[in-house]
Amino acid sequence: MKKDYIFTPGPTPVPLEVGLAQVKMVHHRSPDFGEMLGRVLEGLKYVFQTENEVLMFASSGTGAMEGAVANCFSPGDTVVVFSGGKFGERFAEISRAYRLNVIEIKYEWGETADPALLEKTVEENPDIKGVMLTHSETSTGVVNDVEVFGRIVSETGAVFIVDAISSLGAVEFRTDDWKIDVAVSGSQKALMTPPGIAFAAVSEKAWNMIADSKSPNYYFDFNATRKSQSKNPPQTPYTPAITVIQALEKAIEMIKDEGLDRILERHRRLALASQAAVEALGLNFVAHDRSNAFVTTSIWSPDGINSGDIVKLMRNKFGVFIAGGQGKLKGEIFRLGHVGFFDEFDIVVQVSALEMALSELGYDFKAGSGVSAALRVLSG
Amino acid sequence: MKKDYIFTPGPTPVPLEVGLAQVKMVHHRSPDFGEMLGRVLEGLKYVFQTENEVLMFASSGTGAMEGAVANCFSPGDTVVVFSGGKFGERFAEISRAYRLNVIEIKYEWGETADPALLEKTVEENPDIKGVMLTHSETSTGVVNDVEVFGRIVSETGAVFIVDAISSLGAVEFRTDDWKIDVAVSGSQKALMTPPGIAFAAVSEKAWNMIADSKSPNYYFDFNATRKSQSKNPPQTPYTPAITVIQALEKAIEMIKDEGLDRILERHRRLALASQAAVEALGLNFVAHDRSNAFVTTSIWSPDGINSGDIVKLMRNKFGVFIAGGQGKLKGEIFRLGHVGFFDEFDIVVQVSALEMALSELGYDFKAGSGVSAALRVLSG
């Protein structure tokens, strides 16, 4: 007998009530569905901390990232992309696919994006139309200071596009206060819902730019989606992912019940417990700055051990599914998850399984030291 | 107490086993998921009747339609779009969004697309790069003769793109035998799965054209999806709609158990029963040619009755959800569904509810005549 534990940074564990909400199918042109969609869209505004309209798409988060680029810009437009991980790179790839003139500011994987570089770049390039930043770079565990970037971009004519796919609901995220023009996210991270729907919260500044865009797009057309969603009750231009939206409705109910502040505090506590365990085990973090790196704890594999072996052993022998490294960190790092439907005991199980795997792979440490360190934080 | 009956042409009713398959979440980078995805992709080849690779996307069918256009063509390319309903129009809209030179052959809503017009058009325009046809035009109930069109297109350098969203698994559909280069479909019609995933079966001829395309695209990039799906076990380039794929796996199992031939025969029988009921009630069909119009039965509302009132009454008073008209047929027609998870008694219920609604709206007919006519077909 082996239980399954999904401790990945996304998709994250789904509460049974949320999973069950997918079973009954309704039709998306029924009034009941429209009213439910309205509640979900309102709930998303709360999670995004925004008065802007939140658009919904039947896609993964990457679709909404493409939507942001395809709707805001025209071929030849100059954009700045901060890229210090797999998801920053994705923004640059999408922008190049749309023939934008991409100033890609590469920073070391594990490092935090430097706002001084943005200041310098916007000064040197007054024609910049957009700035793209990954809030939580899931591939490294780094959480960037979106607020500071937003302040700089807001003083220019450019729109500020933020990938909040893994950060939304995981750490503090303030769309309006931080002057984010397009905030993109998805259902399968801290919103503890299955994957299949993505979001974009769009500011007036962005809508003005969208009106001038000449890039082709159809399925992710922000105007078409806005038009359908503004009906009473709201609709979607194309068939929505009905059952996933039903799941999200249930998840948002749970999020409202717990309250965003309490959720963020829970995530912080679980992350600190994970960090304490990692330190006690004598392992090293990928993120240089851990002061807000509470979405994913990314860890260098010990010398001589391929991180893939840790992940496989934990999964195949103990049923505990954590994530390995992505892109150029494949084999080098592994990542512990703790946002969404996670409690204290999930950290205890996760660290226990990690200890058992490390022990089996010959890593030298004092058994129980990781779990003990985690428990000290969790009991505090 | 009011039971809910979804009798719409899509999303269609979902069997409980299929709905329940969404409850348990797995991670999409697990070997188990990859193996399941492999089984689903193989099952889709059976449903598509193809040896071509079937690509899967987390989107509704419209996303895969856009993918076909964005991957095959470059701005300025000349394409022919047959448009005799809302979904034919959509292909033309997408093609124009991608700055193609669109020869839109409009035919009357309710009429069947005329292959002679295609022959004439390809003769006059030897530079045509693509031909787009809706197999089952859900907005009118018309089912076009894809085979004849495929024969004509195959003799040119153009690719043949077919919207099989509502026809796949509903009526005969032979991707390879009918020389279809890109066949697009979705999960929520005859595949009796919730919406949220879409497919494109792509031929070698299409892959060759895709290699030369200069249109921007990223999320629906056919090459990226092909590359991920060709891994062992298969993967997806971005987070897939995991729970909907699990549902589809169950649905494909059921489809294989029943067998495609038997399924098509069942759909034909249910459609003929619906048609018999409509005739007995003295109502008129939207589709001029009903010899293969077995996906949706589209019916003109009786004089003086807005079809929306029929739909609303059936839904609100009896819980029976059929579809009204779309686009310019809104208020004019209503549509009975009978593909996917439908049996004889669903037709009996549907026609009974229709009779009750028509009676309440003052339409003059002999009570029970529709149901009796349907039963005569079903008992035959």
Contacts between the chains, C-beta under 8 A, distances in Angstrom:
chain1	res1	chain2	res2	distance
A	4	B	26	7.5
A	6	B	25	6.4
A	6	B	26	7.5
A	6	B	27	5.5
A	8	B	27	5.3
A	8	B	29	7.7
A	10	B	239	7.2
A	11	B	25	6.1
A	11	B	27	6.2
A	11	B	28	7.0
A	11	B	239	6.8
A	11	B	242	6.3
A	13	B	25	7.2
A	14	B	25	4.6
A	16	B	23	7.5
A	19	B	22	7.0
A	19	B	23	4.2
A	19	B	24	6.9
A	19	B	25	6.5
A	19	B	243	7.6
A	20	B	23	5.8
A	22	B	19	7.0
A	22	B	22	4.1
A	22	B	23	6.8
A	22	B	194	7.3
A	22	B	243	6.0
A	23	B	16	7.5
A	23	B	19	4.2
A	23	B	20	5.8
A	23	B	22	6.8
A	23	B	23	6.7
A	24	B	19	6.9
A	25	B	6	6.4
A	25	B	11	6.2
A	25	B	13	7.2
A	25	B	14	4.6
A	25	B	19	6.5
A	25	B	194	5.9
A	26	B	4	7.5
A	26	B	6	7.5
A	27	B	6	5.5
A	27	B	8	5.3
A	27	B	11	6.2
A	27	B	321	5.3
A	28	B	11	7.0
A	28	B	195	7.7
A	29	B	8	7.7
A	29	B	323	7.6
A	30	B	315	7.0
A	30	B	321	6.5
A	57	B	59	8.0
A	58	B	58	7.2
A	58	B	59	5.5
A	58	B	60	5.1
A	58	B	63	7.5
A	58	B	195	7.0
A	58	B	196	5.6
A	58	B	241	8.0
A	59	B	57	8.0
A	59	B	58	5.5
A	59	B	59	5.2
A	59	B	63	6.9
A	59	B	219	6.5
A	60	B	58	5.1
A	60	B	219	7.9
A	60	B	238	4.5
A	60	B	239	4.3
A	60	B	240	7.3
A	60	B	241	7.7
A	61	B	238	7.6
A	61	B	239	7.1
A	62	B	218	7.3
A	62	B	219	5.4
A	62	B	238	4.3
A	62	B	239	7.8
A	63	B	58	7.5
A	63	B	59	6.9
A	63	B	63	7.8
A	63	B	219	4.5
A	63	B	238	7.6
A	66	B	218	4.7
A	66	B	219	4.7
A	70	B	216	7.4
A	93	B	218	6.9
A	94	B	218	4.8
A	97	B	216	5.0
A	97	B	217	6.7
A	97	B	218	4.7
A	97	B	221	7.9
A	98	B	216	4.6
A	98	B	218	7.9
A	99	B	216	6.4
A	186	B	239	7.3
A	188	B	239	6.2
A	194	B	22	7.3
A	194	B	25	5.9
A	194	B	241	7.4
A	194	B	242	5.8
A	194	B	243	4.2
A	195	B	28	7.7
A	195	B	58	7.0
A	195	B	239	4.5
A	195	B	240	6.8
A	195	B	241	5.9
A	195	B	242	5.7
A	195	B	243	8.0
A	196	B	58	5.6
A	196	B	196	4.7
A	196	B	241	3.6
A	196	B	242	7.7
A	196	B	243	7.2
A	196	B	244	6.1
A	215	B	216	6.7
A	216	B	70	7.3
A	216	B	75	8.0
A	216	B	97	5.0
A	216	B	98	4.6
A	216	B	99	6.4
A	216	B	215	6.7
A	216	B	216	6.6
A	217	B	97	6.7
A	218	B	62	7.4
A	218	B	66	4.7
A	218	B	93	7.0
A	218	B	94	4.8
A	218	B	97	4.7
A	218	B	98	7.9
A	219	B	59	6.5
A	219	B	60	7.9
A	219	B	62	5.4
A	219	B	63	4.5
A	219	B	66	4.7
A	219	B	220	7.7
A	220	B	219	7.7
A	221	B	97	7.9
A	238	B	60	4.5
A	238	B	61	7.7
A	238	B	62	4.3
A	238	B	63	7.6
A	239	B	10	7.2
A	239	B	11	6.8
A	239	B	60	4.2
A	239	B	61	7.1
A	239	B	62	7.7
A	239	B	186	7.3
A	239	B	188	6.2
A	239	B	195	4.5
A	240	B	60	7.3
A	240	B	195	6.8
A	241	B	58	8.0
A	241	B	60	7.7
A	241	B	194	7.4
A	241	B	195	5.9
A	241	B	196	3.5
A	241	B	241	6.5
A	241	B	244	6.9
A	242	B	11	6.3
A	242	B	194	5.8
A	242	B	195	5.7
A	242	B	196	7.7
A	243	B	19	7.6
A	243	B	22	6.0
A	243	B	194	4.2
A	243	B	195	8.0
A	243	B	196	7.2
A	243	B	243	7.2
A	243	B	244	7.1
A	243	B	247	7.9
A	244	B	196	6.1
A	244	B	241	7.0
A	244	B	243	7.1
A	244	B	244	7.2
A	247	B	243	7.9
A	315	B	30	7.0
A	321	B	27	5.2
A	321	B	30	6.5
A	323	B	29	7.6
